[in-house]
């Protein structure tokens, strides 16, 4: 009998978590020849999410809970779920029900049909998202593919099935700042798409406001590409060339009399602003990479668990 863990990160999901449990449980009960469990990771919720999960776990021993000491973020919560997974398969799904748990049997069927190590879900349609988020998400994935050393599937999220080979390889990753869907793509093995239509959020609000979206995108870009550094070198080279031409223009202008030093205040200010901006930009790019190194060498734990419930 194969085993399955459904990994569900949660943060302030009191309005939806009972419905999520019921829908996932109904799907798991319908599976044959599969021994299953649900792994809820409470990512420092400040509402009644943990209380509700605790009540559910008292009634259902197949519900496992990892309770963080505080909010460490969505990627850390998913990481904890994978770290503590010993099943043959794991399915990662958010608690907000935008990704329908009723697709779990289809993911398992797709895996069996293709003998795939990863079945990643590709969104054909995203209901309930504003136009700005849809546009920025579309541009982000395509930009990331262009500058990264790894080819990432477009229009995917963390909703996917992974097998034990991927789980064991993922446990080897030591970096703290994780872009999980990117890491799983980087691992390789056989990965196949599954197309579906994403539903509107059942309740609550997005856990990825603009600030978190920018932080998430920055992590993905910097951890999977050195091209920002190459762009900084390119900008530096370009400014040197511009500077050489402007110096020659000024020298020959002085010799042949077609420039006047006293009338050059505007050009000097413009040049200073241009070169100063380039320098600050390149220093900023370098600073981001140095910041990543600073975080990594401290070797702090990626998350801290306060409680394990139903794990014994």
Backbone as CSV, one residue per row, in Angstrom:
resi,resn,N_x,N_y,N_z,CA_x,CA_y,CA_z,C_x,C_y,C_z
1,UNK,0.843,-1.193,0.000,0.000,0.000,0.000,0.879,1.244,0.000
2,UNK,0.621,2.150,-0.945,1.361,3.394,-1.027,0.884,4.357,0.061
3,UNK,1.772,5.276,0.438,1.423,6.274,1.461,1.480,7.671,0.860
4,UNK,0.616,8.542,1.357,0.489,9.902,0.835,0.365,10.892,1.985
5,UNK,1.125,11.979,1.910,0.982,13.094,2.847,0.524,14.329,2.076
6,UNK,-0.520,14.969,2.563,-0.976,16.231,1.979,-0.462,17.355,2.871
7,UNK,0.452,18.163,2.347,1.115,19.219,3.105,0.356,20.524,2.907
8,UNK,-0.135,21.090,4.022,-1.005,22.263,3.947,-0.468,23.368,4.862
9,UNK,0.249,24.354,4.325,0.695,25.485,5.149,-0.478,26.397,5.488
10,UNK,-0.495,26.915,6.707,-1.623,27.735,7.168,-1.128,29.002,7.863
11,UNK,-1.735,30.121,7.527,-1.461,31.360,8.241,-2.745,32.184,8.280
12,UNK,-3.323,32.323,9.466,-4.573,33.086,9.657,-5.676,32.584,8.728
13,UNK,-5.999,31.302,8.850,-6.987,30.673,7.961,-8.234,30.224,8.723
14,UNK,-8.593,30.908,9.802,-9.710,30.459,10.628,-11.029,30.395,9.857
15,UNK,-11.188,31.247,8.844,-12.453,31.290,8.111,-12.599,30.152,7.107
16,UNK,-11.525,29.415,6.844,-11.588,28.401,5.794,-11.057,27.046,6.234
17,UNK,-10.342,26.965,7.352,-9.571,25.765,7.664,-10.445,24.535,7.909
18,UNK,-11.626,24.709,8.510,-12.516,23.553,8.714,-13.031,23.018,7.385
19,UNK,-13.381,23.924,6.484,-13.837,23.512,5.153,-12.715,22.811,4.399
20,UNK,-11.505,23.341,4.527,-10.348,22.706,3.885,-10.176,21.279,4.387
21,UNK,-10.253,21.109,5.697,-10.110,19.772,6.277,-11.185,18.836,5.742
22,UNK,-12.428,19.281,5.726,-13.530,18.414,5.291,-13.362,18.001,3.830
23,UNK,-13.000,18.963,2.982,-12.871,18.653,1.552,-11.684,17.725,1.287
24,UNK,-10.565,17.987,1.936,-9.406,17.111,1.742,-9.698,15.721,2.302
25,UNK,-10.309,15.665,3.462,-10.632,14.379,4.101,-11.559,13.545,3.224
26,UNK,-12.555,14.190,2.632,-13.487,13.475,1.754,-12.749,12.883,0.559
27,UNK,-11.809,13.634,0.011,-11.032,13.132,-1.129,-10.157,11.963,-0.699
28,UNK,-9.479,12.090,0.421,-8.576,11.029,0.876,-9.336,9.755,1.220
29,UNK,-10.540,9.906,1.755,-11.360,8.728,2.075,-11.776,7.961,0.824
30,UNK,-11.819,8.652,-0.307,-12.238,8.017,-1.557,-11.107,7.262,-2.250
31,UNK,-9.874,7.465,-1.777,-8.727,6.829,-2.425,-8.621,5.367,-2.006
32,UNK,-8.283,4.518,-2.948,-8.098,3.107,-2.677,-6.613,2.767,-2.751
33,UNK,-6.199,1.830,-1.939,-4.815,1.368,-1.891,-3.836,2.492,-1.574
34,UNK,-4.319,3.495,-0.877,-3.481,4.627,-0.460,-3.720,4.886,1.015
35,UNK,-2.666,4.845,1.806,-2.745,5.235,3.211,-2.332,6.704,3.299
36,UNK,-3.205,7.547,3.820,-2.976,8.985,3.709,-3.028,9.699,5.057
37,UNK,-2.423,10.868,5.064,-2.485,11.743,6.225,-2.430,13.189,5.758
38,UNK,-2.927,14.085,6.604,-2.833,15.523,6.348,-1.824,16.131,7.306
39,UNK,-0.932,16.952,6.771,0.071,17.631,7.591,-0.187,19.133,7.496
40,UNK,-0.739,19.684,8.570,-0.983,21.122,8.630,0.208,21.796,9.320
41,UNK,0.740,22.837,8.698,1.823,23.603,9.309,1.265,24.970,9.680
42,UNK,1.114,25.212,10.983,0.610,26.499,11.448,1.773,27.493,11.530
43,UNK,1.776,28.434,10.599,2.899,29.365,10.453,2.696,30.605,11.326
44,UNK,2.571,30.380,12.647,2.441,31.504,13.568,1.161,32.302,13.406
45,UNK,0.063,31.625,13.135,-1.220,32.323,12.952,-1.596,33.109,14.194
46,UNK,-2.194,34.285,13.985,-2.597,35.154,15.089,-4.094,35.119,15.340
47,UNK,-4.809,34.267,14.615,-6.242,34.126,14.839,-6.506,32.765,15.500
48,UNK,-7.644,32.156,15.248,-8.012,30.898,15.905,-7.631,29.657,15.089
49,UNK,-6.771,29.838,14.099,-6.396,28.702,13.242,-5.858,27.534,14.044
50,UNK,-4.943,27.797,14.964,-4.332,26.712,15.736,-5.346,26.038,16.647
51,UNK,-6.248,26.805,17.240,-7.285,26.216,18.100,-8.172,25.269,17.301
52,UNK,-8.541,25.692,16.105,-9.401,24.859,15.262,-8.665,23.587,14.853
53,UNK,-7.399,23.740,14.465,-6.608,22.577,14.068,-6.435,21.598,15.229
54,UNK,-6.233,22.123,16.420,-6.068,21.256,17.596,-7.322,20.442,17.853
55,UNK,-8.491,21.072,17.706,-9.762,20.358,17.889,-9.925,19.264,16.831
56,UNK,-9.548,19.575,15.598,-9.642,18.581,14.525,-8.717,17.400,14.812
57,UNK,-7.487,17.715,15.244,-6.497,16.662,15.496,-6.905,15.732,16.631
58,UNK,-7.665,16.244,17.607,-8.131,15.403,18.708,-9.105,14.333,18.213
59,UNK,-9.847,14.664,17.162,-10.856,13.746,16.635,-10.315,12.856,15.523
60,UNK,-9.233,13.301,14.885,-8.717,12.588,13.709,-7.209,12.411,13.840
61,UNK,-6.765,11.193,14.103,-5.337,10.928,14.313,-4.533,11.017,13.014
62,UNK,-5.210,10.996,11.884,-4.491,11.122,10.613,-4.103,12.569,10.315
63,UNK,-4.562,13.483,11.144,-4.198,14.896,11.007,-2.974,15.172,11.868
64,UNK,-1.881,15.553,11.231,-0.646,15.904,11.928,-0.477,17.423,11.883
65,UNK,0.032,17.989,12.969,0.221,19.441,13.032,1.657,19.758,13.412
66,UNK,2.244,20.678,12.656,3.532,21.277,13.012,3.244,22.732,13.341
67,UNK,3.443,23.114,14.577,3.093,24.454,15.038,4.365,25.283,15.241
68,UNK,4.546,26.325,14.422,5.727,27.170,14.526,5.659,28.086,15.738
69,UNK,6.831,28.505,16.206,6.903,29.424,17.346,6.477,30.843,16.971
70,UNK,6.559,31.156,15.676,6.119,32.455,15.154,5.955,32.313,13.645
71,UNK,5.646,33.407,12.989,5.494,33.386,11.534,6.868,33.382,10.861
72,UNK,7.161,32.326,10.099,8.422,32.230,9.368,8.223,32.333,7.859
73,UNK,6.995,32.343,7.386,6.739,32.483,5.964,6.278,31.194,5.302
74,UNK,5.603,31.369,4.181,5.000,30.252,3.453,6.029,29.215,3.022
75,UNK,7.157,29.659,2.473,8.151,28.718,1.976,8.776,27.900,3.110
76,UNK,8.970,28.536,4.264,9.489,27.809,5.425,8.477,26.767,5.899
77,UNK,7.187,27.107,5.829,6.148,26.168,6.257,6.103,24.947,5.337
78,UNK,6.176,25.175,4.037,6.197,24.059,3.097,7.452,23.212,3.312
79,UNK,8.573,23.888,3.550,9.834,23.184,3.808,9.716,22.254,5.017
80,UNK,9.096,22.742,6.089,8.921,21.918,7.286,8.075,20.690,6.979
81,UNK,7.041,20.886,6.184,6.197,19.752,5.818,6.969,18.690,5.056
82,UNK,7.813,19.116,4.118,8.611,18.162,3.339,9.679,17.509,4.210
83,UNK,10.305,18.306,5.086,11.347,17.769,5.967,10.830,16.623,6.835
84,UNK,9.576,16.700,7.245,9.018,15.688,8.155,8.158,14.660,7.423
85,UNK,8.300,14.616,6.108,7.512,13.681,5.308,8.295,12.393,5.071
86,UNK,7.661,11.263,5.346,8.267,9.952,5.099,7.399,9.108,4.174
87,UNK,6.454,9.731,3.501,5.511,9.006,2.645,6.102,8.754,1.263
88,UNK,5.415,7.906,0.501,5.822,7.643,-0.879,5.566,8.855,-1.762
89,UNK,4.485,9.589,-1.448,4.140,10.782,-2.214,3.736,11.901,-1.261
90,UNK,3.946,13.122,-1.712,3.442,14.288,-0.985,2.762,15.207,-1.980
91,UNK,1.683,15.806,-1.555,1.009,16.828,-2.355,1.006,18.119,-1.554
92,UNK,1.515,19.176,-2.163,1.573,20.493,-1.528,0.375,21.301,-2.013
93,UNK,-0.419,21.807,-1.081,-1.609,22.570,-1.443,-1.867,23.620,-0.374
94,UNK,-2.259,24.815,-0.801,-2.553,25.884,0.156,-3.913,25.664,0.806
95,UNK,-4.090,26.290,1.971,-5.315,26.096,2.746,-6.488,26.918,2.230
96,UNK,-6.248,27.885,1.346,-7.319,28.807,0.951,-8.268,28.251,-0.105
97,UNK,-8.030,27.005,-0.554,-8.901,26.291,-1.492,-8.936,26.894,-2.895
98,UNK,-7.964,27.762,-3.228,-7.860,28.189,-4.622,-7.457,27.019,-5.511
99,UNK,-6.668,26.118,-4.945,-6.301,24.891,-5.650,-7.210,23.781,-5.140
100,UNK,-8.098,23.246,-5.987,-9.124,22.301,-5.515,-8.529,20.978,-5.054
101,UNK,-8.773,20.573,-3.811,-8.276,19.267,-3.349,-8.899,18.096,-4.099
102,UNK,-10.036,18.336,-4.765,-10.675,17.270,-5.538,-9.818,16.802,-6.717
103,UNK,-8.741,17.550,-7.023,-7.839,17.147,-8.102,-6.785,16.138,-7.635
104,UNK,-6.727,15.859,-6.343,-5.703,14.946,-5.821,-5.739,13.577,-6.515
105,UNK,-6.910,12.942,-6.692,-6.920,11.657,-7.414,-6.388,11.771,-8.834
106,UNK,-6.662,12.913,-9.496,-6.168,13.115,-10.860,-4.646,13.236,-10.887
107,UNK,-4.077,13.887,-9.869,-2.620,13.999,-9.791,-1.986,12.623,-9.586
108,UNK,-2.587,11.822,-8.718,-2.083,10.470,-8.492,-2.202,9.615,-9.757
109,UNK,-3.319,9.773,-10.469,-3.506,9.027,-11.716,-2.485,9.452,-12.770
110,UNK,-2.223,10.758,-12.848,-1.230,11.271,-13.796,0.156,10.741,-13.465
111,UNK,0.480,10.683,-12.188,1.785,10.157,-11.772,1.915,8.683,-12.162
112,UNK,0.865,7.922,-11.912,0.899,6.496,-12.234,0.993,6.269,-13.743
113,UNK,0.274,7.080,-14.499,0.272,6.943,-15.957,1.644,7.267,-16.549
114,UNK,2.257,8.351,-16.065,3.526,8.828,-16.626,4.744,8.275,-15.884
115,UNK,4.507,7.640,-14.724,5.612,7.218,-13.857,6.544,8.403,-13.578
116,UNK,5.915,9.529,-13.231,6.642,10.781,-13.033,7.068,10.951,-11.583
117,UNK,8.136,11.685,-11.398,8.588,12.040,-10.052,7.901,13.301,-9.543
118,UNK,7.500,14.155,-10.466,6.804,15.395,-10.118,5.648,15.597,-11.082
119,UNK,4.489,15.909,-10.547,3.359,16.369,-11.362,3.066,17.791,-10.900
120,UNK,3.448,18.770,-11.711,3.244,20.178,-11.335,2.000,20.725,-12.024
121,UNK,1.245,21.510,-11.294,-0.048,21.998,-11.775,0.112,23.339,-12.480
122,UNK,-0.364,23.412,-13.705,-0.270,24.618,-14.525,-1.638,25.260,-14.595
123,UNK,-1.699,26.548,-14.244,-2.978,27.250,-14.194,-3.381,27.742,-15.580
124,UNK,-4.478,27.192,-16.108,-5.023,27.683,-17.371,-5.786,28.984,-17.162
125,UNK,-6.359,29.122,-15.963,-7.171,30.289,-15.646,-7.085,30.552,-14.160
126,UNK,-7.044,31.854,-13.778,-6.939,32.218,-12.354,-8.125,33.107,-11.992
127,UNK,-9.148,32.509,-11.402,-10.352,33.247,-11.036,-10.111,34.037,-9.750
128,UNK,-10.673,35.248,-9.709,-10.621,36.035,-8.479,-9.366,36.854,-8.289
129,UNK,-8.457,36.882,-9.277,-7.231,37.674,-9.172,-7.408,38.980,-9.940
130,UNK,-6.861,40.078,-9.387,-6.959,41.346,-10.096,-5.991,41.380,-11.280
131,UNK,-6.236,42.293,-12.208,-5.457,42.340,-13.448,-3.986,42.646,-13.182
132,UNK,-3.721,43.484,-12.174,-2.335,43.832,-11.868,-1.552,42.596,-11.433
133,UNK,-2.132,41.783,-10.542,-1.438,40.590,-10.068,-1.258,39.581,-11.195
134,UNK,-2.274,39.431,-12.047,-2.156,38.499,-13.166,-1.038,38.924,-14.108
135,UNK,-0.964,40.235,-14.396,0.051,40.732,-15.325,1.452,40.598,-14.730
136,UNK,1.612,40.995,-13.453,2.935,40.930,-12.837,3.403,39.482,-12.698
137,UNK,2.488,38.568,-12.358,2.865,37.151,-12.240,3.322,36.601,-13.591
138,UNK,2.588,36.956,-14.640,2.942,36.486,-15.984,4.311,36.984,-16.397
139,UNK,4.570,38.281,-16.166,5.857,38.866,-16.550,6.990,38.293,-15.704
140,UNK,6.723,38.061,-14.416,7.761,37.549,-13.515,8.263,36.187,-13.970
141,UNK,7.350,35.249,-14.232,7.772,33.902,-14.604,8.548,33.903,-15.915
142,UNK,8.155,34.734,-16.844,8.855,34.779,-18.134,10.217,35.456,-18.012
143,UNK,10.295,36.489,-17.179,11.589,37.144,-16.946,12.543,36.194,-16.234
144,UNK,12.036,35.491,-15.237,12.863,34.546,-14.488,13.429,33.473,-15.412
145,UNK,12.617,32.983,-16.332,13.092,31.961,-17.259,14.205,32.475,-18.164
146,UNK,14.115,33.757,-18.540,15.107,34.321,-19.451,16.466,34.504,-18.788
147,UNK,16.480,34.858,-17.508,17.760,35.182,-16.868,18.292,34.064,-15.979
148,UNK,17.505,33.003,-15.780,17.934,31.935,-14.881,18.692,30.855,-15.636
149,UNK,19.542,30.136,-14.876,20.245,28.987,-15.451,19.354,27.752,-15.505
150,UNK,18.171,27.823,-14.909,17.235,26.690,-14.871,15.972,27.089,-15.619
151,UNK,15.401,26.129,-16.358,14.157,26.404,-17.076,12.969,26.034,-16.180
152,UNK,12.158,27.045,-15.820,11.030,26.818,-14.930,9.732,26.719,-15.734
153,UNK,8.824,25.810,-15.343,7.504,25.771,-15.988,6.758,27.083,-15.733
154,UNK,6.078,27.581,-16.754,5.347,28.844,-16.638,3.993,28.627,-15.965
155,UNK,3.520,29.677,-15.280,2.168,29.721,-14.706,1.910,28.569,-13.724
156,UNK,2.912,28.279,-12.914,2.757,27.244,-11.893,2.919,27.857,-10.507
157,UNK,2.398,27.157,-9.507,2.601,27.548,-8.120,3.233,26.392,-7.374
158,UNK,2.993,26.332,-6.071,3.539,25.239,-5.273,2.636,24.005,-5.289
159,UNK,1.432,24.128,-5.855,0.500,23.005,-5.917,1.068,21.931,-6.844
160,UNK,1.458,20.796,-6.272,2.075,19.740,-7.067,2.179,18.451,-6.266
161,UNK,2.440,17.384,-6.977,2.732,16.091,-6.360,4.220,15.799,-6.544
162,UNK,4.861,15.353,-5.478,6.259,14.935,-5.551,6.394,13.549,-4.942
163,UNK,7.329,12.771,-5.466,7.497,11.420,-4.926,8.657,11.369,-3.937
164,UNK,8.943,10.184,-3.419,9.932,10.050,-2.356,11.338,10.422,-2.809
165,UNK,11.658,10.215,-4.100,12.978,10.611,-4.594,13.176,12.118,-4.486
166,UNK,12.162,12.868,-4.895,12.237,14.326,-4.820,12.274,14.776,-3.362
167,UNK,11.476,14.133,-2.524,11.439,14.481,-1.093,12.824,14.319,-0.472
168,UNK,13.471,13.192,-0.751,14.785,12.940,-0.163,15.834,13.906,-0.693
169,UNK,15.772,14.239,-1.978,16.725,15.210,-2.528,16.489,16.604,-1.952
170,UNK,15.228,16.952,-1.758,14.895,18.281,-1.207,15.452,18.428,0.203
171,UNK,15.433,17.369,0.966,15.925,17.422,2.344,17.414,17.741,2.418
172,UNK,18.134,17.593,1.302,19.564,17.879,1.275,19.864,19.370,1.137
173,UNK,18.894,20.163,0.698,19.139,21.592,0.492,19.330,22.298,1.826
174,UNK,20.373,23.094,1.906,20.719,23.767,3.154,20.409,25.267,3.153
175,UNK,20.132,25.850,1.982,19.915,27.298,1.972,18.649,27.687,2.728
176,UNK,18.689,28.883,3.334,17.568,29.360,4.151,16.490,30.029,3.304
177,UNK,16.910,30.803,2.318,15.946,31.484,1.459,15.543,30.571,0.321
178,UNK,14.405,29.957,0.415,14.016,28.959,-0.582,12.940,29.483,-1.527
179,UNK,13.107,29.150,-2.808,12.070,29.305,-3.818,11.735,27.874,-4.240
180,UNK,10.751,27.288,-3.556,10.563,25.838,-3.584,10.246,25.309,-4.973
181,UNK,9.350,25.973,-5.690,9.009,25.458,-7.017,10.239,25.493,-7.937
182,UNK,11.138,26.468,-7.703,12.378,26.525,-8.472,13.330,25.408,-8.098
183,UNK,13.457,25.119,-6.803,14.345,24.055,-6.343,13.888,22.696,-6.869
184,UNK,12.579,22.475,-6.869,12.063,21.192,-7.358,12.334,21.053,-8.857
185,UNK,12.211,22.149,-9.598,12.555,22.111,-11.028,14.040,21.833,-11.214
186,UNK,14.866,22.426,-10.359,16.324,22.273,-10.445,16.762,20.838,-10.203
187,UNK,16.037,20.111,-9.346,16.406,18.734,-9.002,16.411,17.836,-10.239
188,UNK,15.464,18.074,-11.162,15.396,17.248,-12.360,14.467,16.062,-12.184
189,UNK,14.879,14.890,-12.673,14.045,13.688,-12.752,12.891,13.948,-13.732
190,UNK,11.912,13.092,-13.749,10.816,13.232,-14.709,9.720,14.112,-14.107
191,UNK,9.433,15.217,-14.780,8.438,16.170,-14.291,7.435,16.442,-15.416
192,UNK,6.159,16.293,-15.108,5.124,16.441,-16.130,4.075,17.447,-15.659
193,UNK,3.436,18.168,-16.606,2.420,19.158,-16.229,1.037,18.548,-16.079
194,UNK,0.230,19.209,-15.278,-1.188,18.883,-15.155,-1.938,20.211,-15.218
195,UNK,-2.821,20.375,-16.198,-3.482,21.649,-16.437,-4.829,21.707,-15.712
196,UNK,-5.099,22.851,-15.094,-6.345,23.013,-14.349,-6.717,24.487,-14.282
197,UNK,-7.934,24.745,-13.843,-8.402,26.117,-13.666,-8.430,26.438,-12.180
198,UNK,-7.705,27.498,-11.807,-7.620,27.857,-10.390,-8.866,28.622,-9.972
199,UNK,-9.410,28.261,-8.832,-10.643,28.872,-8.352,-10.351,30.146,-7.567
200,UNK,-11.417,30.925,-7.316,-11.279,32.106,-6.461,-11.067,31.662,-5.021
201,UNK,-10.443,32.530,-4.232,-10.191,32.213,-2.820,-11.519,31.977,-2.109
202,UNK,-11.609,30.886,-1.350,-12.857,30.525,-0.667,-13.229,31.572,0.378
203,UNK,-12.250,32.039,1.136,-12.493,33.033,2.184,-11.162,33.688,2.543
204,UNK,-11.250,34.787,3.281,-10.028,35.463,3.727,-9.428,36.315,2.628
205,UNK,-8.160,36.693,2.821,-7.478,37.556,1.862,-6.097,36.996,1.565
206,UNK,-5.489,37.512,0.479,-4.183,37.020,0.069,-3.125,37.225,1.158
207,UNK,-2.224,36.249,1.276,-1.109,36.350,2.224,0.143,36.896,1.533
208,UNK,-0.050,37.317,0.255,1.066,37.880,-0.502,0.720,39.283,-0.989
209,UNK,0.765,40.287,-0.097,0.634,41.669,-0.551,1.854,42.070,-1.376
210,UNK,1.847,43.304,-1.885,2.898,43.759,-2.787,4.288,43.563,-2.198
211,UNK,4.455,43.926,-0.922,5.778,43.827,-0.294,6.289,42.394,-0.296
212,UNK,5.431,41.441,0.047,5.857,40.034,0.082,6.071,39.497,-1.326
213,UNK,5.271,39.956,-2.274,5.455,39.528,-3.661,6.820,39.960,-4.173
214,UNK,7.214,41.213,-3.861,8.513,41.725,-4.300,9.644,40.929,-3.645
215,UNK,9.509,40.651,-2.340,10.521,39.882,-1.618,10.645,38.471,-2.197
216,UNK,9.516,37.847,-2.497,9.493,36.498,-3.059,10.161,36.471,-4.429
217,UNK,9.824,37.470,-5.260,10.410,37.555,-6.600,11.913,37.802,-6.529
218,UNK,12.342,38.653,-5.580,13.769,38.941,-5.419,14.538,37.691,-5.032
219,UNK,13.986,36.910,-4.102,14.628,35.655,-3.699,14.786,34.723,-4.889
220,UNK,13.729,34.594,-5.686,13.783,33.704,-6.848,14.849,34.164,-7.842
221,UNK,14.892,35.470,-8.115,15.844,35.987,-9.098,17.287,35.838,-8.636
222,UNK,17.556,36.188,-7.384,18.939,36.204,-6.911,19.476,34.811,-6.602
223,UNK,18.602,33.892,-6.174,19.061,32.548,-5.843,19.265,31.677,-7.081
224,UNK,18.650,32.052,-8.191,18.722,31.196,-9.373,19.407,31.849,-10.562
225,UNK,20.008,33.013,-10.362,20.659,33.668,-11.491,21.780,34.586,-11.026
226,UNK,22.885,34.557,-11.773,23.978,35.503,-11.550,23.924,36.631,-12.580
227,UNK,22.915,36.621,-13.427,22.848,37.614,-14.487,22.709,39.053,-13.993
228,UNK,22.057,39.315,-12.836,22.088,40.695,-12.335,23.504,41.215,-12.118
229,UNK,24.426,40.330,-11.704,25.826,40.743,-11.559,26.450,41.037,-12.917
230,UNK,26.134,40.208,-13.915,26.641,40.453,-15.257,26.078,41.748,-15.832
231,UNK,24.805,42.030,-15.518,24.207,43.287,-15.965,24.898,44.474,-15.316
232,UNK,25.266,44.326,-14.028,25.985,45.397,-13.341,27.343,45.626,-13.983
233,UNK,28.038,44.529,-14.358,29.320,44.660,-15.058,29.122,45.344,-16.407
234,UNK,28.056,44.948,-17.104,27.766,45.558,-18.401,27.500,47.053,-18.290
235,UNK,26.733,47.430,-17.262,26.471,48.859,-17.050,27.756,49.608,-16.731
236,UNK,28.611,48.986,-15.909,29.887,49.613,-15.580,30.747,49.805,-16.817
237,UNK,30.801,48.766,-17.679,31.576,48.862,-18.915,31.015,49.950,-19.825
238,UNK,29.684,50.002,-19.908,29.040,51.012,-20.753,29.372,52.422,-20.285
239,UNK,29.330,52.649,-18.968,29.620,53.986,-18.450,31.079,54.363,-18.671
240,UNK,31.988,53.368,-18.613,33.397,53.653,-18.911,33.555,54.119,-20.351
241,UNK,32.894,53.416,-21.278,32.961,53.802,-22.692,32.399,55.203,-22.899
242,UNK,31.234,55.467,-22.271,30.633,56.797,-22.373,31.589,57.851,-21.817
243,UNK,32.211,57.547,-20.679,33.142,58.482,-20.056,34.333,58.775,-20.936
244,UNK,34.864,57.703,-21.611,36.011,57.900,-22.506,35.638,58.818,-23.663
245,UNK,34.481,58.568,-24.279,34.056,59.404,-25.394,33.810,60.850,-24.969
246,UNK,33.244,61.024,-23.796,32.999,62.390,-23.318,34.307,63.095,-22.988
247,UNK,35.293,62.347,-22.459,36.600,62.938,-22.173,37.290,63.358,-23.464
248,UNK,37.222,62.483,-24.493,37.828,62.833,-25.781,37.137,64.030,-26.411
249,UNK,35.796,64.027,-26.283,35.034,65.160,-26.842,35.448,66.460,-26.155
250,UNK,35.638,66.437,-24.853,36.017,67.639,-24.103,37.443,68.082,-24.451
251,UNK,38.373,67.098,-24.570,39.774,67.439,-24.876,39.899,68.051,-26.266
252,UNK,39.310,67.364,-27.253,39.394,67.888,-28.618,38.596,69.175,-28.777
253,UNK,37.521,69.282,-28.009,36.749,70.522,-28.042,37.543,71.701,-27.534
254,UNK,38.338,71.427,-26.502,39.187,72.494,-25.948,40.270,72.892,-26.932
255,UNK,40.841,71.867,-27.631,41.912,72.141,-28.593,41.382,72.900,-29.803
256,UNK,40.246,72.441,-30.324,39.734,73.026,-31.560,38.688,74.111,-31.327
257,UNK,38.382,74.370,-30.050,37.559,75.517,-29.707,36.075,75.383,-29.913
258,UNK,35.536,74.148,-29.983,34.068,74.046,-30.127,33.376,73.745,-28.802
259,UNK,34.099,73.747,-27.678,33.476,73.684,-26.355,33.956,74.844,-25.517
260,UNK,33.136,75.217,-24.540,33.485,76.307,-23.645,33.259,75.832,-22.216
261,UNK,34.349,75.803,-21.427,34.282,75.253,-20.078,33.284,75.988,-19.201
262,UNK,33.204,77.297,-19.406,32.337,78.058,-18.520,30.853,77.796,-18.770
263,UNK,30.522,77.217,-19.921,29.110,76.956,-20.228,28.733,75.481,-20.005
264,UNK,29.544,74.726,-19.267,29.315,73.282,-19.137,28.679,72.836,-17.843
265,UNK,28.069,73.768,-17.093,27.530,73.386,-15.787,26.458,72.311,-15.910
266,UNK,25.532,72.453,-16.847,24.431,71.493,-17.012,24.947,70.108,-17.358
267,UNK,25.924,70.052,-18.293,26.458,68.751,-18.694,27.186,68.073,-17.542
268,UNK,27.883,68.861,-16.720,28.594,68.281,-15.575,27.619,67.669,-14.585
269,UNK,26.563,68.404,-14.261,25.555,67.895,-13.333,24.896,66.635,-13.893
270,UNK,24.586,66.652,-15.198,23.963,65.487,-15.834,24.862,64.263,-15.761
271,UNK,26.158,64.471,-16.058,27.121,63.373,-16.008,27.231,62.814,-14.591
272,UNK,27.302,63.705,-13.598,27.417,63.263,-12.206,26.204,62.437,-11.790
273,UNK,25.007,62.900,-12.178,23.791,62.162,-11.841,23.800,60.794,-12.522
274,UNK,24.204,60.758,-13.798,24.213,59.510,-14.571,25.176,58.496,-13.954
275,UNK,26.426,58.918,-13.766,27.419,58.002,-13.214,27.106,57.623,-11.766
276,UNK,26.604,58.572,-10.997,26.227,58.281,-9.615,25.109,57.270,-9.538
277,UNK,24.123,57.401,-10.424,23.016,56.444,-10.450,23.476,55.047,-10.806
278,UNK,24.365,54.942,-11.821,24.904,53.644,-12.215,25.668,53.000,-11.062
279,UNK,26.475,53.795,-10.373,27.262,53.266,-9.258,26.360,52.756,-8.132
280,UNK,25.342,53.546,-7.799,24.429,53.117,-6.735,23.665,51.853,-7.138
281,UNK,23.285,51.768,-8.409,22.566,50.589,-8.888,23.430,49.340,-8.768
282,UNK,24.663,49.408,-9.241,25.543,48.243,-9.194,25.906,47.878,-7.753
283,UNK,26.107,48.887,-6.911,26.384,48.610,-5.499,25.175,47.933,-4.851
284,UNK,23.979,48.380,-5.234,22.761,47.765,-4.695,22.635,46.304,-5.077
285,UNK,22.959,45.971,-6.347,22.915,44.576,-6.788,23.919,43.743,-6.005
286,UNK,25.129,44.252,-5.871,26.149,43.554,-5.088,25.697,43.389,-3.634
287,UNK,25.079,44.443,-3.105,24.608,44.396,-1.720,23.577,43.308,-1.494
288,UNK,22.699,43.071,-2.490,21.703,42.019,-2.364,22.359,40.638,-2.268
289,UNK,23.337,40.403,-3.117,24.039,39.117,-3.059,24.833,38.971,-1.763
290,UNK,25.461,40.050,-1.310,26.197,40.001,-0.046,25.239,39.752,1.114
291,UNK,24.038,40.349,1.042,23.026,40.111,2.069,22.612,38.655,2.132
292,UNK,22.487,38.020,0.969,22.166,36.586,0.933,23.271,35.782,1.606
293,UNK,24.523,36.100,1.280,25.654,35.417,1.910,25.636,35.622,3.426
294,UNK,25.329,36.836,3.855,25.278,37.157,5.282,24.248,36.299,6.001
295,UNK,23.070,36.152,5.380,22.018,35.327,5.982,22.414,33.854,6.020
296,UNK,23.058,33.383,4.953,23.387,31.964,4.865,24.494,31.563,5.842
297,UNK,25.545,32.409,5.987,26.683,32.013,6.829,26.323,32.008,8.311
298,UNK,25.256,32.716,8.695,24.838,32.687,10.100,24.290,31.325,10.494
299,UNK,23.784,30.593,9.507,23.273,29.237,9.711,22.193,29.164,10.787
300,UNK,21.352,30.165,10.842,20.201,30.083,11.736,19.200,29.070,11.184
301,UNK,18.413,28.448,12.043,17.404,27.506,11.536,16.369,28.245,10.690
302,UNK,15.880,27.548,9.694,14.894,28.162,8.783,13.546,28.377,9.468
303,UNK,13.264,27.558,10.473,12.025,27.678,11.235,12.242,27.034,12.599
304,UNK,11.388,27.388,13.547,11.442,26.795,14.884,10.065,26.231,15.203
305,UNK,10.032,24.956,15.594,8.765,24.288,15.886,8.460,24.379,17.375
306,UNK,7.273,24.866,17.675,6.828,24.951,19.064,6.204,23.628,19.514
307,UNK,5.343,23.064,18.684,4.637,21.829,19.054,4.520,20.902,17.849
308,UNK,4.592,19.603,18.125,4.195,18.555,17.176,2.956,17.879,17.752
309,UNK,1.914,17.787,16.980,0.670,17.163,17.442,0.345,15.960,16.574
310,UNK,0.069,14.833,17.224,-0.297,13.560,16.574,0.864,12.919,15.814
311,UNK,2.095,13.221,16.196,3.233,12.623,15.487,3.722,11.340,16.148
312,UNK,3.272,11.047,17.355,3.702,9.821,18.029,2.646,8.742,17.907
